[in-house]
Amino acid sequence: MDTEEAPLLKIITIGNGRVGKTSLIARFCQGHFVSTYKQTLGVDFLQKTVYVPALRMDVIFQLWDTSGQEEYRSLTRRYFRRSQAALLVFSVEDRQSFEDLHTWRAVVLEECGDIPMFVVQNKSDLECNRAVSEEEARAQALHWELPLHCLSVKENIGLARLFEVVAVRTVRHSPACLTVKTETEVRVKRQELKVERRKRLLGFCALL
């Protein structure tokens, strides 16, 4: 399928700061690991076209990186709308990030309705620092009737399988997403983000 005719899936990644949302997106879309922490100011997105064998077609993954910081939540929430799936990300070494998934899940339900959600445990390579047992994580995902995916973004483990499942479940849940999307939509969204960033920078300068 020509990429101009591939379905475009808008997927939000949400969770507390420092759980690896930005690294997850960069690893999948750009193939490299972001080792240094840089706070996401509001929202950003990357996208990648991948052939999904189970669907027999190319799929455009548009992955939105949202800030986990309290001061940006009112801004990021409006970008949740029209999302077709959500990744609820927590870090295996951060107990609070796991407990706060309840809040993040509630926000998705409020802003997006009943869309496919996926519990994503990141930093599985840091087993020695584990603060959340795998049994507990699985029990919580089961309680919500959501799939759990255990990843190591640093070691590039589990990402390909995650996004294959995301594509299949999202397309089956929302057949309308198979409607052809154009590059115009992407350009408009990038322009909106540039305007938002400019406003934030001007605001910071005014404070200084």
Stockholm file with secondary structure:
# STOCKHOLM 1.0

chainA/1-208         MDTEEAPLLKIITIGNGRVGKTSLIARFCQGHFVSTYKQTLGVDFLQKTVYVPALRMDVIFQLWDTSGQEEYRSLTRRYFRRSQAALLVFSVEDRQSFEDLHTWRAVVLEECGDIPMFVVQNKSDLECNRAVSEEEARAQALHWELPLHCLSVKENIGLARLFEVVAVRTVRHSPACLTVKTETEVRVKRQELKVERRKRLLGFCALL
#=GR chainA/1-208 SS CCGGGSCEEEEEEECSTTSSHHHHHHHHHHSCCCCSCCCCCSEEEEEEEEEETTTTEEEEEEEEEECCSGGGHHHHHHHHTTCSEEEEEEETTCHHHHHTHHHHHHHHHHHHCSCCEEEEEECTTCGGGCCSCHHHHHHHHHHHTCCEEECBTTTTBSHHHHHHHHHHHHHHHCGGGGSCCCHHHHHHHHHHHHHHHHHHHHHHHHHC
#=GC SS_cons         CCGGGSCEEEEEEECSTTSSHHHHHHHHHHSCCCCSCCCCCSEEEEEEEEEETTTTEEEEEEEEEECCSGGGHHHHHHHHTTCSEEEEEEETTCHHHHHTHHHHHHHHHHHHCSCCEEEEEECTTCGGGCCSCHHHHHHHHHHHTCCEEECBTTTTBSHHHHHHHHHHHHHHHCGGGGSCCCHHHHHHHHHHHHHHHHHHHHHHHHHC
//
